[in-house]
Amino acid sequence: MERAVCYRPTKANINVKAIKENIRSLQRYLKKETAIIAVVKANGYGHGDVETAQAAFETGAIMVAVATPDEAIALRDKGVKGDILVMAPVPCSFAEVAARLNITVTVADDQWLKDLLEIQTQFTAALKIHVKIDCGMGRVGLRDKKTLQAILDLIAQSNNILLDGVFTHFPCADLDCQKTTQEQYDLFNAFVNLLPTKPRLVHAANSAAALLYPEMGLDAVRFGIGMYGIAPSAYVAKNLPFKLMRPLRLESELTYVKKLPKGSSISYGATYITPEDEWIGTIPIGYADGLRRDLQGQEVLIAGERVPIVGKICMDQCMVKLPRQLPVGEKVVLIGTQGKAEIRVEEWAARLETIPYEIVVSISNRVPRIHVK
Ligand SMILES: *Cc1c(COP(=O)(O)O)cnc(C)c1O
């Protein structure tokens, strides 16, 4: 939701400067010849796709990457001009649109190209492709040299298809297993060495590999979670080469405050009964906003203090136990800092037994993103 005025105080504040700072830190850290592809799939990991893409291009990223054709088209519709890569297979029916909008697509097998060239040999402009090699992720990508050769032959038959890049994806770069990643990197290079001419962009590293193994940076790294100030894993967090800045603050305000006598029940199912007289505050955020029901008990920041969510989280609201009487309109921070206190997405992720990636992409569209430049 992008509107000048939002009446509900629940907002995701995005500090665009922090995103830029993370890109700059990575640029300083990587080899001079390694560029940055900014990964902005899933609405920029919940941080806003257009704003993140623009911030990345302004900071010198050479390309942005998304997961789906529709995400790429949405960026073009919203005026993003630079190179866009769709990192997963696309339907053949997307190829003409991709060529026209200068969207680069992933090719992961020769059959796709065969099918495409059967239905279409001419494009408005050259169709740019990046060939995906599977070196151990087991998701998409060719796994043998014959397929790579078949793709090269098909490209040679068409004068409308431009091999702009070749890439792979590491499954274990965020774990303490450099050996696996090194082997996969070597395997990838063996494929790359079969190409008669090196395409413009040979790339392998995600955030974890970019941060831990800059020597595997090649022509570009695909910088996702790290750009949003979050380490890909606890292991990477322990070995960060520079400090990451956190752009996201999920905030709200108390909309209702009351003193309840001992023995009062709170929310659906009356799972919380006040053990003594208590001040209870209501916050206008619930599971339809991405505050998952399993976060009952999670603390939020109010007046610089940690206070717990009590009772079941509702679809649109939840209740907290206040340390004392506080006014309606008092600021609440669910993710981010307030005074000296901080709540990180990692804390939510631990409670929900998931990874921080899932937390940030689960903040729903109902929460307005407010970008602060
Ligand atoms: C999502 C994705 C990335 C970004 O990964 P991070 O861990 O967020 O840096 C890179 N490459 C591919 C293929 C992806 O799907």
The ligand as a Gaussian input file, in Angstrom:
#p B3LYP/6-31G(d) Opt

LIG

0 1
 C       16.949000     -15.501000      -3.489000
 C       18.143000     -15.793000      -4.297000
 C       19.356000     -15.137000      -4.047000
 C       19.571000     -14.223000      -2.872000
 O       19.916000     -14.970000      -1.741000
 P       20.310000     -14.257000      -0.359000
 O       20.653000     -15.373000       0.527000
 O       19.086000     -13.521000       0.072000
 O       21.428000     -13.335000      -0.682000
 C       20.405000     -15.373000      -4.914000
 N       20.278000     -16.235000      -5.941000
 C       19.137000     -16.897000      -6.201000
 C       19.078000     -17.829000      -7.349000
 C       18.041000     -16.706000      -5.375000
 O       16.917000     -17.383000      -5.614000

